[in-house]
């Protein structure tokens, strides 16, 4: 990412592209406002993913180059721009989003040790 990153764009586009239609507004609002309750609700996002676009991935390390930058949001602290390698380390067994290309390509880490590649 050579240009300044619009973190809210990444999070908004995640909701618009990879969340079930009837839950988009709810999750877009939670992701953009980052309300204090979002951590408690973070495990619910899994049930609202659109699995037409999000597929399980057994070898998450092969999803992108280690040096690929993206927006990482682990629902505890403010989102940050980090590398894919860092995201894999942080996201292991956590609920987290790592958005590489807004609304087109991201990784969703789930606390049960499952990882999903989301593509449109």
Residue frames as qw, qx, qy, qz and C-alpha x, y, z in Angstrom:
[[0.000, 0.891, 0.455, 0.000, 0.00, 0.00, 0.00],
 [0.495, 0.138, 0.023, 0.858, 1.89, 3.01, -1.24],
 [0.155, -0.569, -0.192, -0.784, -0.90, 5.54, -0.79],
 [0.244, -0.215, 0.579, -0.748, -2.26, 6.65, 2.58],
 [0.211, -0.224, -0.948, -0.086, -4.62, 3.99, 3.85],
 [0.488, -0.297, -0.008, -0.821, -8.27, 4.74, 4.51],
 [0.020, -0.066, 0.947, -0.315, -8.87, 2.32, 7.37],
 [0.490, 0.294, 0.494, -0.655, -12.60, 3.03, 7.52],
 [0.616, 0.428, -0.382, -0.540, -12.89, 2.28, 3.80],
 [0.295, 0.246, -0.923, -0.006, -11.32, -1.14, 4.36],
 [0.146, 0.116, 0.851, -0.491, -13.68, -1.93, 7.24],
 [0.535, 0.391, 0.177, -0.728, -16.74, -0.55, 5.49],
 [0.578, 0.410, -0.548, -0.445, -16.01, -2.52, 2.34],
 [0.068, 0.124, -0.975, 0.173, -15.46, -5.67, 4.39],
 [0.372, 0.292, 0.661, -0.582, -19.02, -5.35, 5.70],
 [0.556, 0.515, -0.056, -0.650, -20.46, -4.45, 2.30],
 [0.512, 0.460, -0.654, -0.315, -18.71, -7.27, 0.47],
 [0.391, 0.180, -0.895, 0.117, -18.42, -10.17, 2.89],
 [0.217, 0.108, 0.725, -0.645, -21.32, -9.90, 5.35],
 [0.139, 0.481, 0.855, 0.137, -24.84, -11.19, 4.67],
 [0.034, 0.491, 0.361, 0.793, -27.04, -8.56, 3.05],
 [0.461, -0.736, -0.395, -0.299, -29.42, -8.23, 6.00],
 [0.693, -0.604, -0.155, 0.362, -26.53, -7.64, 8.44],
 [0.561, 0.414, 0.050, 0.715, -24.40, -5.21, 6.41],
 [0.114, -0.803, -0.038, -0.584, -25.70, -2.00, 8.04],
 [0.748, -0.662, -0.011, -0.049, -25.22, -3.37, 11.55],
 [0.853, -0.190, 0.098, 0.476, -21.66, -4.52, 10.96],
 [0.432, 0.573, 0.086, 0.692, -20.64, -1.51, 8.91],
 [0.307, -0.845, -0.008, -0.437, -21.76, 0.72, 11.78],
 [0.821, -0.556, 0.079, 0.103, -19.98, -1.38, 14.42],
 [0.814, 0.082, 0.119, 0.563, -16.77, -1.54, 12.39],
 [0.288, 0.657, 0.077, 0.693, -16.67, 2.17, 11.57],
 [0.387, -0.806, 0.048, -0.446, -17.69, 3.49, 15.00],
 [0.551, 0.195, -0.711, 0.392, -15.76, 0.78, 16.84],
 [0.572, -0.622, -0.010, -0.535, -18.17, 0.95, 19.74],
 [0.242, -0.527, 0.731, -0.359, -17.00, -0.36, 23.09],
 [0.810, -0.016, 0.467, -0.354, -19.26, -3.39, 22.70],
 [0.690, 0.542, -0.392, -0.277, -17.65, -4.57, 19.46],
 [0.099, 0.436, -0.883, 0.141, -15.21, -6.89, 21.20],
 [0.494, 0.028, 0.741, -0.454, -18.08, -8.72, 22.93],
 [0.735, 0.486, 0.226, -0.415, -19.88, -9.04, 19.61],
 [0.160, 0.643, -0.642, -0.385, -16.85, -9.96, 17.51],
 [0.273, -0.083, 0.956, 0.072, -17.56, -13.70, 17.56],
 [0.526, 0.536, 0.540, -0.381, -21.03, -13.03, 16.10],
 [0.319, 0.674, -0.343, -0.571, -19.58, -11.73, 12.86],
 [0.128, -0.209, 0.939, 0.242, -18.68, -15.29, 11.88],
 [0.342, 0.420, 0.823, -0.170, -22.39, -16.22, 11.78],
 [0.345, 0.813, 0.230, -0.409, -23.02, -13.23, 9.52],
 [0.155, -0.465, 0.628, 0.604, -20.30, -13.87, 6.94],
 [0.769, 0.470, -0.036, -0.430, -21.46, -14.52, 3.40],
 [0.636, -0.312, 0.681, 0.184, -19.95, -17.93, 2.73],
 [0.732, 0.636, 0.234, 0.070, -20.50, -17.49, -0.99],
 [0.368, 0.857, -0.232, 0.277, -17.41, -15.28, -0.81],
 [0.259, -0.690, 0.611, -0.291, -15.60, -16.48, 2.33],
 [0.920, 0.104, -0.368, -0.087, -14.04, -19.93, 2.14],
 [0.760, -0.601, 0.231, 0.094, -12.08, -21.87, 4.76],
 [0.531, 0.712, -0.436, 0.147, -8.33, -21.95, 4.22],
 [0.923, -0.340, -0.078, 0.163, -6.12, -24.62, 5.79],
 [0.701, -0.033, 0.040, 0.712, -2.85, -23.00, 4.67],
 [0.001, -0.960, -0.245, 0.138, -3.37, -19.36, 5.54],
 [0.425, -0.624, 0.318, 0.573, 0.33, -18.56, 5.16],
 [0.422, 0.111, 0.662, 0.609, 0.01, -19.18, 1.42],
 [0.214, 0.803, 0.549, -0.088, -2.78, -16.60, 1.00],
 [0.218, 0.968, -0.042, 0.112, -0.42, -13.64, 0.47],
 [0.614, 0.403, -0.384, 0.560, 3.24, -12.67, 0.60],
 [0.559, -0.451, -0.466, 0.516, 4.61, -12.03, 4.09],
 [0.271, -0.173, -0.031, 0.947, 5.38, -8.42, 3.16],
 [0.092, -0.544, -0.577, -0.602, 1.91, -7.61, 1.82],
 [0.020, 0.024, 0.432, -0.901, 0.43, -4.70, 3.77],
 [0.313, -0.504, -0.669, -0.448, -3.17, -4.45, 4.87],
 [0.365, -0.483, 0.223, -0.764, -5.52, -3.19, 7.54],
 [0.445, -0.115, -0.865, 0.203, -5.66, -5.44, 10.58],
 [0.440, -0.435, 0.145, -0.772, -8.51, -5.15, 13.04],
 [0.383, -0.004, -0.902, 0.199, -8.63, -7.52, 16.00],
 [0.458, -0.636, -0.488, -0.384, -11.64, -5.93, 17.75],
 [0.619, -0.519, -0.374, 0.455, -9.60, -5.03, 20.87],
 [0.292, -0.551, 0.063, 0.779, -7.67, -1.94, 19.77],
 [0.402, 0.744, -0.066, -0.529, -7.79, 0.50, 16.92],
 [0.887, 0.401, 0.181, 0.140, -7.13, -0.96, 13.46],
 [0.281, -0.749, 0.423, 0.425, -3.60, -0.70, 12.15],
 [0.724, 0.618, -0.280, -0.126, -1.65, -1.16, 8.94],
 [0.546, -0.523, 0.651, 0.070, 0.67, -4.15, 9.26],
 [0.279, 0.385, -0.790, -0.388, 2.17, -6.87, 7.08],
 [0.841, -0.059, -0.373, -0.387, 0.50, -10.16, 6.32],
 [0.594, 0.125, -0.709, 0.360, 3.16, -11.99, 8.35],
 [0.047, -0.139, 0.534, -0.832, 2.32, -9.85, 11.39],
 [0.649, -0.096, -0.062, -0.752, -1.42, -10.37, 10.81],
 [0.796, 0.001, -0.593, -0.121, -1.02, -14.15, 10.77],
 [0.394, 0.088, -0.697, 0.593, 0.88, -14.02, 14.06],
 [0.220, -0.063, 0.369, -0.901, -1.64, -11.69, 15.73],
 [0.656, -0.002, -0.203, -0.727, -4.74, -13.31, 14.25],
 [0.433, 0.079, -0.898, 0.018, -3.98, -16.86, 15.30],
 [0.332, -0.419, -0.823, 0.195, -7.00, -18.12, 17.30],
 [0.014, 0.379, 0.292, -0.878, -8.47, -14.60, 17.47],
 [0.380, 0.763, 0.523, 0.022, -11.39, -12.89, 15.79],
 [0.203, -0.611, 0.218, 0.733, -9.78, -10.49, 13.34],
 [0.636, 0.733, 0.240, -0.002, -10.02, -8.99, 9.88],
 [0.408, -0.453, 0.400, 0.684, -7.01, -8.40, 7.65],
 [0.552, 0.765, 0.298, -0.146, -8.11, -6.41, 4.61],
 [0.559, -0.188, 0.433, 0.682, -5.66, -6.30, 1.72],
 [0.010, 0.148, 0.495, 0.856, -7.80, -4.95, -1.12],
 [0.316, 0.146, 0.461, -0.816, -10.96, -3.19, 0.19],
 [0.713, 0.299, 0.232, -0.590, -14.05, -5.25, -0.58],
 [0.720, 0.487, -0.424, -0.254, -12.12, -7.57, -2.87],
 [0.775, 0.145, -0.573, 0.223, -9.65, -9.58, -0.82],
 [0.310, -0.654, 0.448, -0.524, -9.23, -10.14, 2.91],
 [0.480, 0.009, -0.855, 0.195, -8.53, -12.78, 5.50],
 [0.600, -0.560, 0.033, -0.570, -10.92, -13.42, 8.35],
 [0.294, 0.217, -0.854, 0.372, -9.39, -15.05, 11.41],
 [0.695, -0.471, -0.252, -0.481, -11.78, -16.87, 13.72],
 [0.346, -0.633, 0.564, -0.402, -11.07, -17.64, 17.37],
 [0.925, -0.107, 0.318, -0.180, -11.72, -21.37, 16.92],
 [0.498, -0.399, 0.645, 0.420, -8.55, -21.62, 14.86],
 [0.583, 0.526, 0.576, 0.226, -10.35, -21.40, 11.54],
 [0.105, -0.498, 0.215, 0.834, -9.23, -18.95, 8.88],
 [0.547, 0.634, 0.546, -0.022, -11.17, -17.78, 5.85],
 [0.254, -0.102, 0.396, 0.877, -10.17, -16.19, 2.59],
 [0.321, 0.726, 0.489, -0.363, -12.78, -13.68, 1.46],
 [0.233, -0.151, 0.521, 0.807, -12.73, -12.74, -2.24],
 [0.471, 0.685, 0.433, -0.348, -15.06, -10.92, -4.62]]
